[in-house]
């Protein structure tokens, strides 16, 4: 129920602000601004791949990385990490404040890349599909997941990001392509059976499973990690 609520708020924020994406794409094309606008005429498939890679780099990887490294942004993004059971509904477990932050990065990506609106639609569609895929409560054969992980963000790769402690929380930021984590040294591996979902600062049920508290987290006093707690010990034993 909590994740469905955040899914609805994410949809509302994105629909309300969608006109800004259209304006950004139109401005880039009209002013011949952005990487794609500066390229010579190339094969359409190469054009699309370059565009998707760059949109994913700025709109997903960079946005995600900055939220982890900027304290006030992390306090909004933290809500996503408090989920102790990762499945497709976790993909949209974003505080409304984080939805606005992510949207701002997407607008920036559209301008920098110089993306036409049809490519923005394609990127946004793929972004939704892949976020559902890499959060899904599924287990692919290990060899298949590993092979996929060389190109795209696979379920096992992303779930490492949801392990409750550093350095794993600060790894595997990608959404569509895995190349950025490998290129920038943020790629980590952890065996599936070792992963404990959640975040060490909010292991109590009333902290991670209470909608009112989740909405208030960005505005609460800073919390210290609970390295020793009954909640964590119970999870580890299970």
C-alpha positions as CSV (number, residue, x, y, z in Angstrom):
1,X,0.0,0.0,0.0
2,X,2.8,2.4,0.8
3,X,4.6,1.7,-2.5
4,X,1.3,2.2,-4.4
5,X,0.8,5.6,-2.7
6,X,4.3,6.7,-3.8
7,X,3.7,5.3,-7.3
8,X,0.6,7.5,-7.6
9,X,2.5,10.6,-6.3
10,X,5.3,9.9,-8.8
11,X,2.8,9.7,-11.6
12,X,1.1,12.9,-10.6
13,X,4.5,14.8,-10.3
14,X,5.6,13.6,-13.7
15,X,2.3,14.4,-15.5
16,X,2.1,17.8,-13.9
17,X,5.6,18.7,-15.0
18,X,5.6,16.9,-18.4
19,X,5.1,20.1,-20.3
20,X,8.6,21.2,-19.1
21,X,10.1,18.2,-21.0
22,X,8.3,19.2,-24.1
23,X,9.5,22.8,-23.8
24,X,13.1,21.7,-23.2
25,X,13.1,19.4,-26.2
26,X,11.6,22.1,-28.5
27,X,14.0,24.7,-27.2
28,X,17.0,22.4,-27.9
29,X,15.9,21.7,-31.5
30,X,14.9,25.2,-32.3
31,X,18.2,26.6,-31.0
32,X,20.3,23.7,-32.4
33,X,21.7,23.1,-28.9
34,X,23.0,19.8,-27.4
35,X,25.2,16.9,-28.3
36,X,22.8,15.3,-30.8
37,X,22.2,18.6,-32.5
38,X,25.9,19.1,-33.1
39,X,26.5,15.6,-34.6
40,X,26.8,15.3,-38.4
41,X,24.2,13.2,-40.1
42,X,24.6,9.6,-38.9
43,X,22.8,6.3,-39.1
44,X,19.5,6.6,-37.1
45,X,20.3,3.5,-35.0
46,X,23.7,5.0,-33.9
47,X,21.9,8.3,-33.3
48,X,19.3,6.6,-31.0
49,X,21.9,4.6,-29.1
50,X,24.1,7.7,-28.5
51,X,21.0,9.6,-27.3
52,X,19.8,6.8,-25.0
53,X,23.2,6.4,-23.5
54,X,23.6,10.1,-22.7
55,X,20.1,10.5,-21.4
56,X,20.6,7.5,-19.2
57,X,24.0,8.9,-18.0
58,X,22.6,12.3,-16.9
59,X,18.9,11.5,-16.2
60,X,19.5,8.3,-14.3
61,X,23.1,7.5,-13.3
62,X,24.2,11.1,-12.5
63,X,20.9,11.9,-10.8
64,X,21.2,8.8,-8.7
65,X,24.8,9.4,-7.8
66,X,24.3,13.0,-6.8
67,X,21.4,12.1,-4.6
68,X,23.6,9.7,-2.7
69,X,26.4,12.2,-2.3
70,X,24.4,15.3,-1.5
71,X,23.1,15.2,2.1
72,X,19.8,17.0,1.6
73,X,19.0,15.1,-1.6
74,X,19.9,11.8,0.2
75,X,17.2,12.5,2.8
76,X,14.6,12.4,0.1
77,X,16.1,9.4,-1.7
78,X,16.4,7.5,1.6
79,X,12.7,6.6,1.4
80,X,13.5,4.4,-1.6
81,X,16.1,2.5,0.4
82,X,13.9,1.9,3.4
83,X,12.0,-0.8,1.6
84,X,12.8,-4.1,3.2
85,X,11.2,-6.2,0.5
86,X,12.3,-5.4,-3.1
87,X,9.9,-6.0,-5.9
88,X,8.4,-4.1,-8.9
89,X,6.5,-1.7,-6.6
90,X,9.8,-0.6,-5.1
91,X,10.8,1.0,-8.4
92,X,8.4,3.9,-7.8
93,X,8.8,4.2,-4.0
94,X,10.0,7.8,-4.3
95,X,9.2,10.7,-2.0
96,X,7.4,13.4,-4.0
97,X,10.4,15.6,-3.3
98,X,12.7,13.1,-5.0
99,X,10.3,12.8,-7.9
100,X,10.8,16.6,-8.5
101,X,14.6,16.2,-8.2
102,X,14.8,13.4,-10.7
103,X,12.5,15.3,-13.1
104,X,14.9,18.3,-12.9
105,X,17.8,16.1,-13.9
106,X,15.8,14.6,-16.8
107,X,15.1,18.1,-18.1
108,X,18.8,18.9,-17.8
109,X,19.6,15.8,-19.7
110,X,17.2,16.7,-22.5
111,X,18.8,20.1,-22.9
112,X,22.5,18.9,-22.7
113,X,21.8,16.0,-25.1
114,X,19.7,18.1,-27.4
115,X,17.1,15.3,-27.5
116,X,14.0,15.5,-29.8
117,X,10.8,14.7,-28.0
118,X,10.3,11.4,-29.7
119,X,13.6,10.2,-28.2
120,X,12.6,11.5,-24.8
121,X,9.4,9.4,-25.0
122,X,11.5,6.4,-26.0
123,X,13.9,7.0,-23.1
124,X,11.2,7.5,-20.6
125,X,9.4,4.3,-21.7
126,X,12.6,2.3,-21.5
127,X,13.4,3.8,-18.1
128,X,10.1,2.6,-16.7
129,X,10.4,-0.8,-18.1
130,X,14.0,-1.3,-16.9
131,X,13.3,0.1,-13.4
132,X,10.5,-2.5,-13.1
133,X,12.7,-5.2,-14.5
134,X,15.7,-4.6,-12.2
135,X,13.6,-4.3,-9.1
136,X,11.5,-7.3,-9.9
137,X,11.3,-10.2,-7.4
138,X,12.7,-12.7,-9.9
139,X,15.7,-14.9,-10.1
140,X,17.3,-15.4,-13.5
141,X,19.9,-18.2,-14.0
142,X,23.1,-16.8,-12.6
143,X,24.9,-17.1,-16.0
144,X,22.1,-15.2,-17.8
145,X,22.0,-12.5,-15.2
146,X,25.8,-12.0,-15.4
147,X,25.7,-11.8,-19.2
148,X,22.9,-9.3,-19.2
149,X,24.8,-7.3,-16.6
150,X,27.6,-6.6,-19.1
151,X,25.1,-4.4,-21.1
152,X,22.1,-3.6,-19.0
153,X,21.3,-3.4,-15.3
154,X,20.1,-6.9,-14.3
155,X,18.0,-7.7,-11.2
156,X,21.0,-9.2,-9.3
157,X,23.2,-6.2,-10.1
158,X,20.7,-3.6,-8.9
159,X,19.6,-5.5,-5.8
160,X,23.2,-5.2,-4.5
161,X,22.4,-1.4,-4.4
162,X,19.6,-2.2,-1.9
163,X,21.9,-3.9,0.6
164,X,21.5,-2.2,3.9
165,X,25.1,-0.9,4.5
166,X,27.9,0.8,2.7
167,X,29.8,0.4,0.4
168,X,27.1,-1.5,-1.3
169,X,24.4,1.2,-0.9
170,X,26.7,3.5,-2.8
171,X,27.2,1.2,-5.8
172,X,25.4,0.1,-9.0
173,X,23.5,3.4,-9.6
174,X,22.5,2.6,-13.2
175,X,19.0,2.1,-14.5
176,X,19.2,1.0,-18.1
177,X,22.8,0.6,-19.0
178,X,25.5,-1.0,-16.8
179,X,28.4,0.6,-18.6
180,X,28.4,3.8,-16.4
181,X,28.9,1.9,-13.2
182,X,31.7,-0.1,-14.7
183,X,33.3,2.9,-16.3
184,X,33.2,5.1,-13.2
185,X,34.2,2.4,-10.7
186,X,30.8,2.2,-8.9
187,X,30.1,-1.5,-9.8
188,X,30.1,-4.0,-7.0
189,X,29.1,-7.6,-6.7
190,X,27.5,-9.3,-3.7
191,X,26.0,-12.8,-3.6
192,X,22.2,-12.8,-3.6
193,X,21.9,-14.8,-0.3
194,X,24.1,-12.2,1.4
195,X,21.8,-9.2,0.6
196,X,19.7,-7.7,3.4
197,X,17.3,-5.1,2.1
198,X,16.7,-1.8,3.8
199,X,19.0,0.9,5.2
200,X,20.9,0.7,8.5
201,X,19.5,4.0,9.8
202,X,15.9,2.9,9.6
203,X,15.5,-0.7,10.5
204,X,12.6,-0.3,12.9
205,X,9.2,-1.1,11.4
206,X,7.7,2.2,12.6
207,X,10.4,4.0,10.6
208,X,10.3,2.1,7.3
209,X,6.7,0.9,7.2
210,X,4.8,4.0,8.3
211,X,3.6,6.3,5.6
212,X,3.5,9.4,7.8
213,X,7.0,8.9,9.0
214,X,8.3,8.2,5.5
215,X,6.9,11.5,4.3
216,X,8.5,13.3,7.2
217,X,12.0,11.7,7.0
218,X,13.6,14.4,4.8
219,X,12.6,17.0,7.5
220,X,13.6,15.0,10.6
221,X,16.9,15.4,12.5
222,X,19.8,13.4,11.2
223,X,20.0,9.8,12.3
224,X,23.1,7.7,13.1
225,X,23.3,4.2,11.6
226,X,22.0,1.5,13.9
227,X,24.8,-1.0,13.6
228,X,23.6,-3.1,16.5
229,X,19.8,-3.5,16.7
230,X,17.3,-6.2,17.4
231,X,15.7,-5.5,14.1
232,X,18.9,-6.0,12.1
233,X,19.8,-9.2,14.1
234,X,16.4,-10.7,13.3
235,X,16.8,-10.0,9.6
236,X,20.3,-11.4,9.6
237,X,19.1,-14.6,11.4
238,X,16.4,-15.1,8.8
